């Protein structure tokens, strides 16, 4: 397995940084079938747009299932995660503001 210089891995989940500035970070996240992101929070507002697949988004204790073309906004500091209960990989376009400097620091 190789990790490209613009990718960060969290278990089976790959975050590919597409663009970054002081004000925002744009990424593509690949969530393989059966993958579960560890519940986490951060001080960034986050918008997730499902490019492909069917994914469960948990935010603030509530879970919603989104499919291709649907989106969700997660407020800063909200506990959240993504689960892929389907048999196919899902892909999400994620935008964070301000910039996710913590992710940028982890780039290989």
CORSULGI-V616923 format. One record per pair of residues at least 6 apart in sequence whose C-alpha atoms are under 7 Angstrom apart, sorted by the first residue. I is the first residue (numbers start at 1). J is the second residue. D is the distance in whole Angstrom. If there is no record, write none. Layout:
i={I | I}
j={J | J}
d={D | D}
This chain:
i={5 | 5 | 6 | 6 | 6 | 7 | 7 | 7 | 7 | 7 | 8 | 8 | 8 | 8 | 8 | 9 | 12 | 12 | 13 | 13 | 13 | 14 | 14 | 14 | 15 | 15 | 15 | 15 | 16 | 16 | 16 | 17 | 17 | 17 | 18 | 18 | 18 | 19 | 19 | 19 | 20 | 20 | 21 | 22 | 22 | 23 | 23 | 23 | 24 | 24 | 24 | 24 | 24 | 25 | 25 | 25 | 25 | 25 | 26 | 26 | 26 | 27 | 27 | 27 | 28 | 28 | 28 | 28 | 29 | 29 | 29 | 30 | 30 | 30 | 31 | 31 | 31 | 31 | 32 | 32 | 32 | 32 | 33 | 33 | 33 | 33 | 33 | 33 | 34 | 34 | 34 | 34 | 35 | 35 | 36 | 36 | 36 | 37 | 37 | 37 | 38 | 39 | 39 | 39 | 40 | 40 | 40 | 41 | 41 | 41 | 41 | 42 | 42 | 43 | 43 | 44 | 44 | 44 | 44 | 45 | 45 | 45 | 45 | 45 | 46 | 46 | 46 | 46 | 46 | 46 | 46 | 47 | 47 | 47 | 47 | 47 | 47 | 48 | 48 | 48 | 48 | 48 | 48 | 48 | 49 | 49 | 49 | 49 | 49 | 49 | 49 | 50 | 50 | 50 | 50 | 50 | 50 | 50 | 50 | 51 | 51 | 51 | 51 | 51 | 52 | 52 | 52 | 52 | 53 | 53 | 53 | 53 | 53 | 53 | 54 | 54 | 54 | 54 | 54 | 54 | 55 | 55 | 55 | 55 | 55 | 55 | 55 | 55 | 56 | 56 | 56 | 56 | 56 | 56 | 56 | 57 | 57 | 57 | 57 | 57 | 57 | 58 | 58 | 58 | 58 | 59 | 59 | 59 | 59 | 59 | 60 | 60 | 60}
j={107 | 108 | 16 | 17 | 107 | 14 | 15 | 16 | 17 | 107 | 14 | 15 | 16 | 106 | 107 | 15 | 32 | 35 | 30 | 31 | 32 | 29 | 30 | 31 | 27 | 28 | 29 | 30 | 27 | 28 | 29 | 26 | 27 | 28 | 26 | 27 | 28 | 25 | 26 | 27 | 26 | 99 | 99 | 98 | 99 | 97 | 98 | 99 | 95 | 96 | 97 | 98 | 99 | 95 | 96 | 97 | 99 | 100 | 94 | 95 | 96 | 93 | 94 | 95 | 91 | 92 | 93 | 94 | 91 | 92 | 93 | 90 | 91 | 92 | 84 | 89 | 90 | 91 | 84 | 88 | 89 | 90 | 84 | 85 | 86 | 87 | 88 | 89 | 84 | 85 | 86 | 87 | 83 | 84 | 82 | 83 | 84 | 81 | 82 | 83 | 81 | 79 | 80 | 81 | 79 | 80 | 81 | 77 | 78 | 79 | 80 | 76 | 77 | 76 | 77 | 76 | 96 | 97 | 98 | 74 | 75 | 76 | 96 | 97 | 73 | 74 | 75 | 94 | 95 | 96 | 97 | 72 | 73 | 74 | 94 | 95 | 96 | 71 | 72 | 73 | 92 | 93 | 94 | 95 | 69 | 70 | 71 | 72 | 92 | 93 | 94 | 67 | 68 | 69 | 70 | 71 | 91 | 92 | 93 | 68 | 69 | 91 | 92 | 93 | 67 | 68 | 90 | 91 | 67 | 68 | 88 | 89 | 90 | 91 | 65 | 66 | 67 | 68 | 86 | 90 | 65 | 66 | 67 | 82 | 83 | 84 | 85 | 90 | 63 | 64 | 65 | 66 | 82 | 83 | 84 | 63 | 64 | 65 | 81 | 82 | 83 | 64 | 80 | 81 | 82 | 74 | 78 | 79 | 80 | 81 | 78 | 79 | 80}
d={6 | 5 | 6 | 5 | 6 | 7 | 6 | 4 | 6 | 6 | 6 | 5 | 6 | 7 | 6 | 6 | 7 | 7 | 6 | 5 | 7 | 6 | 5 | 7 | 6 | 6 | 4 | 7 | 5 | 5 | 6 | 6 | 4 | 7 | 5 | 5 | 7 | 6 | 5 | 7 | 6 | 7 | 6 | 7 | 5 | 6 | 5 | 5 | 7 | 5 | 4 | 5 | 4 | 6 | 5 | 7 | 5 | 6 | 6 | 5 | 7 | 6 | 5 | 6 | 7 | 6 | 5 | 6 | 6 | 5 | 6 | 6 | 5 | 7 | 7 | 6 | 5 | 6 | 7 | 7 | 4 | 6 | 6 | 7 | 6 | 5 | 5 | 5 | 5 | 5 | 6 | 7 | 6 | 5 | 6 | 4 | 6 | 5 | 5 | 6 | 6 | 6 | 5 | 5 | 5 | 6 | 7 | 5 | 6 | 5 | 6 | 6 | 5 | 5 | 5 | 5 | 6 | 5 | 6 | 6 | 5 | 5 | 6 | 5 | 6 | 5 | 7 | 7 | 6 | 5 | 7 | 6 | 4 | 6 | 6 | 5 | 7 | 5 | 5 | 6 | 6 | 6 | 5 | 7 | 7 | 6 | 4 | 7 | 5 | 5 | 6 | 6 | 5 | 6 | 6 | 6 | 6 | 4 | 6 | 5 | 6 | 5 | 5 | 7 | 7 | 5 | 5 | 5 | 6 | 6 | 7 | 6 | 4 | 7 | 7 | 6 | 4 | 7 | 7 | 6 | 6 | 5 | 6 | 7 | 6 | 5 | 7 | 7 | 6 | 6 | 4 | 6 | 6 | 5 | 6 | 5 | 5 | 6 | 6 | 5 | 7 | 7 | 5 | 5 | 6 | 7 | 6 | 6 | 4 | 7 | 6 | 6 | 6}
